[in-house]
Amino acid sequence: MFTLDEARTRLAALMPQLEELIGVRADLAELRADLDGGGHSELGGLAEAKALEARLYAALEEIADADIEVKGFAPLLLDFPGELDGRPVRWCWLEGDDGIDWYHRSDTGFAGRRPC
């Protein structure tokens, strides 16, 4: 369980890793599009695609191992389990957000997002 301040601190510490993950995801998408189109890619071939996939999944597992819920990876969506007024909530970060400024009750999911 994270307090809001703990979740924000953890997110700030994770940002370099998240930015790298987003870059790997973009490289993989471009490489796959090039390979699927039968063309050449400056990013490599099948071996490089497999390596990028491995890096992507390893990064996602590392986040999950830190008790942070990965709800999506394109766009990247993370939930930090917490509690607010005695209710279970998820402090919510969506790729593109400056920080954790949203939460939702655990039983409502993304549709129940509210400002912190």
N, C-alpha and C positions, 0 to 999 in steps of 0.2 A: 504494500500500500504506500502510496506517495501523497504527501501534502502537496498543495499547489506549488509552494516554493521549491520543494524537492523535485517535483516534475520539471519545473522551469530550469532548475540548475542542471538536472540530468540532460535535458534537451540541449542546453547550451554546450555542455561537454561533448555531446554526440554530433553536433553540427558538422565538424570536419568529416566525420565518417559518413554522415547522411549525404553531404555534398559529393563525396566520392562515389557513393552508391548510386546517386542520381546520374552521375557521369557515366558510370559503368552501364547502367540501364540504357542510356541514350546510345552509347557505342554498340551495345548488343542489338538494339532495335535497328540501327543503321546497317550493321553487318548482316543481320538476318534478312533485311529487305534486299540488300545487294545480292546475297547468296540465293535467296528465293527467286530473284529475277534472272538468275543465271549469269549475272555479271561479275565483274571483278570488284573487289573492295580494297581500299587503302588500309582498312582495318584488319585484313587477313582473310583467313579461310575458315573451314570447319573447326580446326583445332583451336583457333583463337576464339571462335564463338563458344565452344565448350568451356574454355578457360574463363571467359567473361561470365557465363552462366554459373560456373562454380564460385567465382568471386561474389556474384550477386546473391546467391543462396547462402553463402557463408556469412555475408554481412547481415542478411535478414535473420539468420539463426542467432548471431551474436546479439542482436537487438532483443530478440525474443528471450534469450538466456538471461538478459538483464531485467526480466519481469515486465518488459514493455510489450504491449500487444501490437503486432503488425496487422492492421486491418486491410491494407492495400499497398501495392507498390507502384502503381501507375494510375493516378498520382500516389505518392507515398502518404500513408495515413497511419498515425500512431496513437494509441490510447495508453495512458498511464493510469492504472487502477488507483482509486482513492476513495475518500469519503467526504461528504458535505452534509452538514446538519444531520448526521447519523444515517445517511443513505449512501449506498454504494454508487459511485460515479466514476466516470472516465474523463480525465483531463485530456483533451483532444488536440492534436496537432495535425494539420493538413499541409502538405507540401505547398510552399508559397506563403504560409502564415509567418509573421515575424517572430512569434513565440507562441506560448500556450495562452490563448485568450478565450478559449471555449471549453465547455464541458458538456457532458450529457449523462443522464442517469444510465446506469448499467443495463436497465431493462428497456430502454428506448432506442439505443443505437444512435447513429449519425443523424437521423431525422429529428432527434430530440435535442440537438445542439443548442446551447445557450451561451451568451457571453459570461465570462467569469466575473 
